[in-house]
């Protein structure tokens, strides 16, 4: 939180305070931070500025792993405790849940974000596959090792687990899809993590497309 505020306060006198259009974005952990800081970013800028936020591969799910443990939830709780994060989480969110730490997960915090938001994610996010769905602690015998290296090596039952994870991702995103009037979304089925940083996935001849639009085109149409 201190770093975030220091960066913004450094940028404001360098021109950010006069911005007419601004986009806060990040990938992976930065994508998660975009959810957490989006409305705060808006408050720093002029009232007449067009301010929006984009998270790339930051929609980390609060789901059980293959051993039926909430590995990522446990990790986040430890992180929140270590860094004293809870006091900086959205109050409306923390007051609505029995475990306020869950507001560190975008699926719970998203409905309280007022600033227009775009979610870019793959439903088969490879980082979440390796660290949330099948963390090493849940696969001590390494039965998923070959599948992690190559999807072609996955067994039929492992493919079904991956399909179920995709379904959980889409179900978590559905309320935003259904209820948001100013939001945008690009959810594809690539085995990837972060898609804005490489021209190959952002805006190339063979980039991933949804409804015949590349990520760059979808984001541009939404922002402008």
N, C-alpha and C positions, 0 to 999 in steps of 0.2 A: 504494500500500500504506500509506503514511504517512497519507494522507487518510482511508482506510477505518478504520484503527485509531483515529485521532483522533475520528472521528464516533462510533464505537461507545463509546469510553471516555467521551465526553461524555454519551451517552445512558444509560449504565448507572446512574449515581447519580440520574438523573431518573425512574427507574422501570423501565427495561429489565431491570435485574438481578433484578426481582421478577416478571417476566412469566410468566404461565402458558401463554399462547399467543402465538406470534410467526410472522410470515410475512415473509421477505425476498423482495422482488420488484424488478424493473426492466424498462425497455423499451429495446430497441435496444442501444446500448452498455451501458446499465444492465442489460439482460437478459443480456448476455455476462458482465458483472461478477458477476451472481448465480450463474452457474455457477462462477466462479473463487473466490468468497468463501463459498459456501453452508456448507460444513463448518466453516469458521472462525467463522461466525456462531453455529453451534450450540455451539461450545466456550465462548463467552462467557456463555451463558445457563444457568439452573438445570437440573440433570439431569432434573427431573420436568416441565419445560416441554415443550409440544407445539410443536416447531420444524419448519417446512417452508419450501421455496423455490419460487418461480415465476419463470420467465423468459418475457417477452413479446417476441417478435421478436428474440431474442438467439442463435438457433441458426444462426450464420453458417457456411456450408459451405466446406470445403477442396476446391474443385473447379476445373477449368480453365475459362477463359473461352472465348469463341467463337474466339479466336486460338490456343487450346491452350496458353496460358500460365497459371501459377498466380499471377494478379495479387494476390489477397487474401493468399495465403501470403507473397508477397514483402513486401507492406505490413506484415503482422503481424510478420515477422522484423525489419524495420527498427524497428518500434515497440518490440519486445521488447529489441532491442539498445540503443536510445536510452534507454529507461527502466529498464534492468536488471531486467526482469520475470522472467527465467527462474528466479531463485532463489526466487521466490514461487509457482511452479507446483507442482502436485501431484507429489511425488517418485515415487510409484508409477507415475504416468503417464510422466514424463520418463525413467524408467529402462527403460520398456518399448518406447520408440520410437527409431528411428535418429536422428531429428531432434526433440530435446526441445521445440523451439519449437512443434511441432504441438499440444502440450497446451494452447495458447491457444485452440484450436478446440474447441467443446463436443462435437463428435462423438467426439473422442478422450478428453476429460477426463470425460465423463459417467459412464462405467462405474466410475469410482473415487470418485464422490460417494456418501457414506453416508447423508446426510440425505434424507428423502422429497422428491421433486422433481416439479414440474408444468411441462410444456413447452407453451407456447402459441405457435403459429407458423402462418403460411399457407405452403402449399407453393409459392405463387407470390409470395414476399416481394418487394415492389416495389423495396425498397432493394437487395436482392441481385441482382435482375434488372438494375438500372441500374449497379451497382458491382462485382459479382463475375462475373456471367455476361456482361454487355456493358459493361465499363468503357470510357470514352472512348479509352483507349490501344489498345483492341482494335477500335475502329470509327472509324478516322481519317477515313473518307469519309462518315460519318454515315448509313449505310444502315439503321440501326436507329432513327433519330430519330423517324420517324412512328409506329413501333410502340411506342416508349417513351411517346409522348404519348397514344396511344389503341390499345388492344389490337385494336380493330376494323380498324385500319390494318395489322396484321401480315400478312405473306405466309404462305402455307401452310408454307413451309420454316421461317420464324421461329416459327410456332406449334409446329412439331415440336421445335425447340430448347427452347422453354419447357416443353413436355411432358416432354422428357428431363431438364430441370432438376428438375421436380416429382418425377420418378422417383428421381433421385439424393437428393433431400431425404428421401423416404420410405424409401429403402434405408438411409440414414444413421441414421434414427430407429428402424428395425425392431428392432435388438438391444435397445433400451430397452423397446420395446413388448412384446417377447417375454419378456424376462428380469426386468424390474422387477416387484416384488411390492407396492411401496408408492408407485409413481409414478403420475402422471396425464398426460394428453395431450389437446390439442384442436388438430387440424390441419385447417384448411379450405382452400378453393381461391379465396379472395378475392385480388384484387390490392391488397394493403394492407401497411402496416408499422406495428406497434403497434396492439393492439385492446383493451387494458384501460383506456386513458385517455379514451375517448369513450363516452358512454352509448349512442350509436347502435350500436356494435359490442359493448359489454359486456352490456347488459341492457335492450333495447328490444323493442317489439312485432315489429319486422322485423329484429332482430339475426341475425347468422349462427348457424345451429344445426347441431349434429352429433348424430345420434340424438335429435332433437327437443328438445335442451337448448341453451340459450344458454351463452356462455362463463361468465357469472357463476354459472349453475346448475351447470355442470360443475366449476368450481373449488371452489364451496361444497361440493358433494357429496364431492369428493376431500378437501378439508381437514378437514371435520368427520366 
